[in-house]
Structure formats: structure tokens, C-alpha cells
Amino acid sequence: MSWDSESPAARRANEATSTATLAAGDPPPLSPDGDGKPGWRRKAGAYVALTKPRIIELLLVTTVPTMVVAERGLPSVWLMVATVVGGTLAAGGANAINMYVDRDIDKVMDRTKKRPLATGVITPRSALVFAIGIEIAAFAMLWGTVNLLSAVLAVSATLFYVFVYTLWLKRTSSRNIVIGGAAGAAPVLIGWSAVTNSVDWPPIVLFAVIFYWTPPHFWALAIRYRDDYAKVDVPMLPVVASFRTTAWRILLYTLLLVALTVAFAPVAGMGDLYLASALLLGAVFTYRAVRLLRESTPAVAMRVFTWSITYITLLFGAMAVDQLIRSGL
């Protein structure tokens, strides 16, 4: 089946799920006020959009449950707030720099042409100053209120995302999202170190979980926007490989992901609730990946993408609930 084999009904389904693509960082459309200049509220919203808040939501979904596992109960509210705020600033700064670097292709891609730098709501210089400013604030806050290790991990993730993924791999390698996904896996290390001031095997396994979750999550979205990436010469896997090859890779990474989530149970001393959840959620993810292999349509790919978000949210939620129940809370 060809890449463009999408029925009108499937196209409507894609359009209905378009809000899910916000998880990949697309801000709501911005338009200037009547005088041709953006008002302060619109400009404030544009600065928020620079941080890609929907991506940050996903990162924080993994941070707090990791802290619960590290604490074997509920950490102090202040520690959780400080870690979440510091992590939000760090991730937001990284995402803003990413938009600064990618402003040329963002103007061309349909999925990103409403971003603040593409529309001119914010100037490149202002965006870069803003990004560096909140990155410095993130390091200072994490160092001052959490610990130095967490601060170093957060800034290291930003540097990796900017220099390794955005500036090097994104436009040169089809393995861009595979290697670049390491930056998105850093929040579990930050959450664990915030509680223990160390890094141990459980957070390393969780790092691997997010690392292997990222490719099937993003490749499914990239299938839907294959033409967008192709016209700006960004070699996402669906652009340089066939649909079937991409679907096979999604299935392979999904199986590795499920295996890692199961391995996390004995490594971290998790209970039956977590293990049962990991098996059930993993079975659903695998089923959807197999279906994508059999039904080669962007509509099915988008269902894999939306499920991947639900999957990681429920998995880490089950992780936290498992530990809270076992701790007697």
C-alpha cells in the first residue's frame, strides 16, 4: 500500500486527532492584533509556546513517579515542586533553542509554520536570550533547591539536545530521533537524583525505557507528516525508508521497550500492580504496532502515536501508585 493510500474517512480521523500533534510541540496559532503588532498577552503566549509546553508535560509525567519510586513513598512537596519547576525551565530552554535553530524549516513545514519564530511574533535574538536566560535559571534553581547533580544532569540534557540532536543529527541522519531521544530520557535521572543525590540501576533502566519508547512514539507521528519532513530534507526514518521498514522498526523498538519495563520490576523491587500494568499496557502497544505493520496507513500510525502518550502516562502512573500502596499511603 502506498504512503498516500488514505481514504476520506481516514483523513477525517487524522484531522480529528490533530490536537494530539501538540504533544510534539506545536503551539496554538498566533496572529497579530489589529495594528499589525502582537499584544502583550499574545506575545507572552508566544514565549510560552517557545518552550513547547506539551512536550514538557510528557517529561514531567516521568519525573514525579520516578521520585516516588526513589523515595519508596511520597517525597516532600517542596522537593517535588522545586524539581518540577527546575526541570520545566531546563526543558523549556532546550526547546526554545531548538526552535531558534529550526526557524528556517519551521517556516516551510505545515506542521510548524505557526510557531512564534516562523510567524515573526518573536525575533530570533529575543528567543535566544529568553532560552539561555531560563536555562541559567534552571541550573541555579536546581543547584540551590535540589542538588548539584540534578542541576548538572538537566543542563547536560539540554546541551545534548541542542548540539547532538538539533545541530548535528536531525538534518544529517535517519537515526536522529533514536540517539537524540537520550535527552528526553534525562528527566528520570533528574527525578531519581533529586531524591537520592545519586544515580543507580533503577533510573538507568528507566532511562532505557524512555530511550526505546521515543522512536516508536515519534516515528508514528513522522509517518503522518512524512511529506512535511521530506520537503525540508530532514531524514526522519519514514522519509528515507519504506512504510514497511518503518513499521518493522516501530514493532522492534516496542518489543524492546516492553522487555525493559518488565525488567524494571525486579531491578527496582516493584510490586504486582506495576508488573501487571507493564504487561497489559505493553500488550496493547505491541498489538497496535503489529496492526500498523498490517495496515499501512497514516491513520493507523496516528493511533499508535496517541496510544504511545497514553501508554507512558499510565505506565508511570502505575509505577507511582504501586509504590504508594506498598508504602502504606
N, C-alpha and C positions, 0 to 999 in steps of 0.2 A: 504494500500500500504506500502511496506517495505521501510526502510531507504535507501536501495541500489537500489531502482527502478528508475534508471536514464538511459534514452536512450542515444545512441551515440550523437544524436543531442543536447540533454540537456547538456551532458558532454562538448561538444564543446562550448555551450553557457556559461557554467561555466568558462571554460578556457578563453573565451573572456572577461569575467568580472573580471578576476583575479586581474587586476590593481586596482579594487575597494577595494580589501582587504588591500591595502596600507593605507586606512583610519583607519584600526585597528592597524597601527603602524609598518608594515613590511617595512624594508629598502630595497633598491635595493641590489642584490647580491654583495658580496665583495670577491675578490680573490687577493692573494698576487702577487707582482711583480715577475719578473723572478728570482731574487735572493732568493726568498722564504720569503722576508720581505716586509710588506706593505710600499709603498712610502708615502711621507708626504701628498700628495693630497688624497690618498686613506684613510689614517688614519684620516685626517680632516673630510672626508666624513663619516667615521665610527663614529666619535664623534657626528656629526650632526644626524646620524641615531639613536644614543642612545636616543635622545630626542623625537623620534617618531614625526617628523615634520607634518605628515599628520593628526595626532590626534590634534596637536596644531592648525592647520588651522581650524578645526571644532570648537575648543574652541573660537578662535578669531572671528569667524563668529557670535557668540552670544554676544561677549563683546562690539564691536563698536556700533551695533544697540541699545543695552541697554543704552549706554552712550547718544545716540541721543534722546532716549525717556526721559531719566532723565533730559537732558538739555532743552527739548522741542524745539530742533533745533540742530545746529551743534556745538559741543564743540570746544574748541581751538585745533588746530592741535597738538600743543606741548603736551597737556594733553592726547590726543588720542595716540600719539606716545609713550609717557612715559608709559602709562597704558598697551599698547600692548606689548612693549618690556619687561617690568617687568613681565607681565603675561606669556609671552613666556618663559622667563627664569625659572619662577616658575614651569610651567607645564613641561618644558624640564627636569628640575632637578628631578621631581617626576617620569617621565617616565624612566629616566636613572637609578634611584634606583630600579624601577620595573624590569628593565632588569637585573640588578645586582642580585636581589633576585631570579629571574626566570631563571637564566642562565643554571641550570641543566635540566629543562624540555624543554627549548628552543632548546637544542641540539638534542632532541628526536622528537619534533613536526616538521612535514614537513613544516608547515606554517612559522615557526620561526627559522629554522636551519641555515639560512643565516645571522642572526643578529650578530653584531660585537663581542659580548662575546661568542656566540656559535661557531663562526669560529676561535676565538683566535686573531683576528685583534687587539683587545684592551684587556689588562689584567683586571681582576676584580678590583684590587686595583686602577688602573688608572681610571676606570669607576666610582668607588665610590667617589674618590677625585674630579673628574670632576663634578659629580652630586651635591655633597654638596657645592662645590665652586659656581656653578651657582645659587644654591638655596639661598645662602647667598647674592650673588649679586642681586638677585631678590628682596629680602626683603629690602636691602639697597637702591636700586633704587626706589622702590615704596614708601618707607618711605620718602626718600629725595626729590622726584619729584612729588609725588601724595599726599598721606596722610598715616598716620599710620594705619587707619582702613583697607584700601585696602591691605597694606603690611601684616597685621595680617591675613586677610581672605585668601590671597594667600598661605601663609605658612601653615595655618591651613588645607587648602585643600590638600596640599602635605602630611602632617602628616596623615590625614585621609586615603588618597590613599595608602600610604605605610604601615601603621600599621593596619588599619582596613580591607582594601581590600586585598592588596598583601600578607601581612604576616599572616592574620587571616582567612578571609572569602574565598579567591579564591580557596584554596585547601581543604576546610572543609565543605562548604555549597552551596547548589544549588541556594541560594538567594544571592550569591556573587555579581553578577552584579547589582542586584536590590539595595542593600544597598550601595555597592561601587560606584554606579553611582552618589551619592551625591557629590563626589569630582569633577566630570565633570560638575556639575551644578554650581559650585562656581564662574566661570567667570562672570555670570550675576550679582552676588552680588558685585564682584570686580568692574565691569564697572559702576554700579549704585553708589557705594560708592565713586568712583573716582571723580564723578561729584558733588555729594551732601554731601559727608562725613557723610553719614548716610545710614541706611537700612530701607526701608518702605515696604508696602504691594505689590506694583507692582513688585519689584525684587523678593519678596518671591514667588509670583505666577509664575514668570519666572523660578525661581529655581525649582519649582514643574513641570513646563513644561519640562525642560531638564531631571529632575529626572525620569519622566514617559516615556520620549522619549527613554532613554538609553536602557531599557530592550528589547523592540521590535527590536531596531536597532541592538543590539549585539546578541540577541538570533537568529536572522535570519542568521547572519554570523556563529554563533556556530553550526547551523544545517549543514551548508556546511562542517564544519571542526569537526564534531562530533567525528569521529574516532580518529582524532589527540588528542582531549582532553581526550578521553577515554583511550588511551594508556599511558597517563601520570597521570591518576587518578585525573583529575581536574573535579569536579562535576558540570560543566555547565548544565543548565536545559535540553538541548537536550540529554545529556549523561544519565541522571538519570530518565528522563520521556519519554513517547512516543511522536512520532511526533505530534499526535493529541492534546495531552495535551499542548505541547509547542506552537502549532498554536493557541489554545484557549487562552493561556496566552498572546500571542502577540496581539491577537484581543482585549482582555480585556484592556491591557495597552494602546493600540492605542485609544480606545474609551475614556478612562480617559484623555489621552493626548489631544485629540480634545476638550473635555469639558473644560479643563483648558485654552487652547488657546482662546476659546470663552469667558470664564470668564475674561480673561485678558483685554478685550476691555473696559468694564465698570470700572474695577478696576483702570486702568491706563489712562482712558479718551481717548482711541484710536478712530480713525475715521472709516468711512465706508470702506475705501480702505483696512485697516488692517482686519476688521471683515469679509469682503467678501473673502479676501485671506485665512484667517484662516479656513473658512467654506469649500471653494473649495479644498484647499490642504488637509484638514482633510478628506474630502470625498474620495479623491484619495487614501490616506493612508489606510482608512478603507476598501475600495474596494480591495486593494492589500492584506490586512490581511485576508479578507474573502476568497479571491482566494487561499491563502496559505492553509487555512483550508480545502478547497475543493480539491486542487491539491497538494498532499503531496510529493513534490519533492524538492531536494536541489536547482534545477534551479530556481524554483519559490521563494524559500527562498532568494536566492541571489538578485532577482529583488526587493524583499521587502527591503533588506539591502541597495542596491544602491538608491532606492527611498527615504529611510529614510534620507540619506545625502542631496539629492536634496530638500526634504521637509523642513528640518530645515534651510537650506540656504535661500530658497525662503520665508519662514515664517518670519525670522528675517530681511531679505531684505525688505519685505513689511512693516514691523514694522517701519523701518528707513525711508522709502520713505513716508509713511503716515505722520509721524511727520514733516519731512522736508517740505512737501507740505503745511501742516497746519500752519507751522511757516512762510510761505511766501518765503522760499528759493527756 
